[in-house]
């Protein structure tokens, strides 16, 4: 998905990302929080960053080929 040029940086929705759906979140300046149109996830920037970091830790080795067990 293309990154919009307006406003703050759009993060990927962590709940949709766990289900392998690439969905950008929108930013609400009045409430200072991000929200997803697809799954109704709402959270501030710290929560979104925490969940995206958790996703990277969980699936960080998915591109590494494991040949020895």
Secondary structure as a PSIPRED ss2 file (coil, helix, strand):
# PSIPRED VFORMAT (PSIPRED V4.0)

   1 X C   1.000  0.000  0.000
   2 X C   1.000  0.000  0.000
   3 X C   1.000  0.000  0.000
   4 X C   1.000  0.000  0.000
   5 X C   1.000  0.000  0.000
   6 X C   1.000  0.000  0.000
   7 X C   1.000  0.000  0.000
   8 X C   1.000  0.000  0.000
   9 X C   1.000  0.000  0.000
  10 X C   1.000  0.000  0.000
  11 X C   1.000  0.000  0.000
  12 X E   0.000  0.000  1.000
  13 X C   1.000  0.000  0.000
  14 X H   0.000  1.000  0.000
  15 X H   0.000  1.000  0.000
  16 X H   0.000  1.000  0.000
  17 X H   0.000  1.000  0.000
  18 X H   0.000  1.000  0.000
  19 X C   1.000  0.000  0.000
  20 X C   1.000  0.000  0.000
  21 X C   1.000  0.000  0.000
  22 X C   1.000  0.000  0.000
  23 X C   1.000  0.000  0.000
  24 X E   0.000  0.000  1.000
  25 X C   1.000  0.000  0.000
  26 X E   0.000  0.000  1.000
  27 X E   0.000  0.000  1.000
  28 X E   0.000  0.000  1.000
  29 X C   1.000  0.000  0.000
  30 X C   1.000  0.000  0.000
  31 X C   1.000  0.000  0.000
  32 X C   1.000  0.000  0.000
  33 X E   0.000  0.000  1.000
  34 X E   0.000  0.000  1.000
  35 X E   0.000  0.000  1.000
  36 X C   1.000  0.000  0.000
  37 X C   1.000  0.000  0.000
  38 X C   1.000  0.000  0.000
  39 X C   1.000  0.000  0.000
  40 X C   1.000  0.000  0.000
  41 X C   1.000  0.000  0.000
  42 X E   0.000  0.000  1.000
  43 X E   0.000  0.000  1.000
  44 X C   1.000  0.000  0.000
  45 X H   0.000  1.000  0.000
  46 X H   0.000  1.000  0.000
  47 X H   0.000  1.000  0.000
  48 X H   0.000  1.000  0.000
  49 X H   0.000  1.000  0.000
  50 X H   0.000  1.000  0.000
  51 X H   0.000  1.000  0.000
  52 X H   0.000  1.000  0.000
  53 X H   0.000  1.000  0.000
  54 X H   0.000  1.000  0.000
  55 X H   0.000  1.000  0.000
  56 X H   0.000  1.000  0.000
  57 X H   0.000  1.000  0.000
  58 X H   0.000  1.000  0.000
  59 X C   1.000  0.000  0.000
  60 X C   1.000  0.000  0.000
  61 X C   1.000  0.000  0.000
  62 X C   1.000  0.000  0.000
  63 X C   1.000  0.000  0.000
  64 X C   1.000  0.000  0.000
  65 X C   1.000  0.000  0.000
  66 X C   1.000  0.000  0.000
  67 X C   1.000  0.000  0.000
  68 X C   1.000  0.000  0.000
  69 X C   1.000  0.000  0.000
